[in-house]
């Protein structure tokens, strides 16, 4: 699949199983993230790979966070099971720095671009994933577990693995007239 087809036909995959990217494939994914647009060459990101026993630790962390929030038992169980949706998760953290030329929002967007590049690199190598966010990105127990500083932002959890469902090879593009204008 060439790069343009990859971009025009991107779909997230929520049903993921082993194998997860490893070795050169995983390194390619990380390297793609490191090539995200980066005003000021700040490299405002950090990647934390969760796999194997890390999935169990992440499950326990989300359970503790859900209990601390006083969530209902069903929501606690959902949080506890969330890490097992894929064999690998990469937590992407915007490591925001005080910079007079590069505002915080731009550093967060740069880290978001890293997530997208990483998912596209996974797809290009026969894997896929889904970028998940939600309340856990702002939860203090979760932020503390990932050693987030006050200005850091968890921009998402990139769940990666081998897709279990085949998606259509071509995506019907939306009518772009609703999104595009000229100045």
ZIJONOR-V697648 format. One record per residue. N is the residue number from 0. RES is the residue in one small letter. PSI is psi in whole degrees, 0 to 359 (NA if undefined). Layout:
# ZIJONOR-V697648
N_RES_PSI, N_RES_PSI
This chain:
# ZIJONOR-V697648
0_x_128, 1_x_169, 2_x_318, 3_x_317, 4_x_318, 5_x_314, 6_x_319, 7_x_342, 8_x_19, 9_x_134, 10_x_142, 11_x_154, 12_x_122, 13_x_344, 14_x_102, 15_x_141, 16_x_175, 17_x_151, 18_x_153, 19_x_163, 20_x_142, 21_x_173, 22_x_229, 23_x_324, 24_x_314, 25_x_320, 26_x_321, 27_x_321, 28_x_313, 29_x_314, 30_x_324, 31_x_318, 32_x_323, 33_x_349, 34_x_7, 35_x_153, 36_x_138, 37_x_82, 38_x_127, 39_x_4, 40_x_42, 41_x_340, 42_x_62, 43_x_57, 44_x_160, 45_x_139, 46_x_131, 47_x_117, 48_x_128, 49_x_119, 50_x_169, 51_x_236, 52_x_337, 53_x_328, 54_x_321, 55_x_317, 56_x_319, 57_x_321, 58_x_313, 59_x_322, 60_x_313, 61_x_325, 62_x_313, 63_x_319, 64_x_318, 65_x_319, 66_x_319, 67_x_330, 68_x_350, 69_x_31, 70_x_160, 71_x_156, 72_x_321, 73_x_321, 74_x_325, 75_x_316, 76_x_319, 77_x_316, 78_x_319, 79_x_324, 80_x_344, 81_x_317, 82_x_342, 83_x_13, 84_x_346, 85_x_157, 86_x_351, 87_x_141, 88_x_135, 89_x_116, 90_x_127, 91_x_123, 92_x_127, 93_x_113, 94_x_85, 95_x_136, 96_x_148, 97_x_118, 98_x_127, 99_x_339, 100_x_342, 101_x_100, 102_x_162, 103_x_316, 104_x_324, 105_x_326, 106_x_323, 107_x_317, 108_x_321, 109_x_317, 110_x_324, 111_x_321, 112_x_326, 113_x_318, 114_x_313, 115_x_314, 116_x_322, 117_x_318, 118_x_320, 119_x_322, 120_x_323, 121_x_313, 122_x_319, 123_x_339, 124_x_12, 125_x_2, 126_x_184, 127_x_182, 128_x_185, 129_x_136, 130_x_114, 131_x_144, 132_x_230, 133_x_186, 134_x_332, 135_x_338, 136_x_339, 137_x_356, 138_x_132, 139_x_323, 140_x_317, 141_x_313, 142_x_316, 143_x_319, 144_x_330, 145_x_15, 146_x_43, 147_x_134, 148_x_171, 149_x_319, 150_x_355, 151_x_154, 152_x_129, 153_x_112, 154_x_347, 155_x_172, 156_x_116, 157_x_104, 158_x_127, 159_x_150, 160_x_198, 161_x_125, 162_x_139, 163_x_344, 164_x_135, 165_x_130, 166_x_163, 167_x_144, 168_x_333, 169_x_140, 170_x_136, 171_x_118, 172_x_146, 173_x_161, 174_x_112, 175_x_354, 176_x_330, 177_x_348, 178_x_349, 179_x_136, 180_x_172, 181_x_147, 182_x_NA
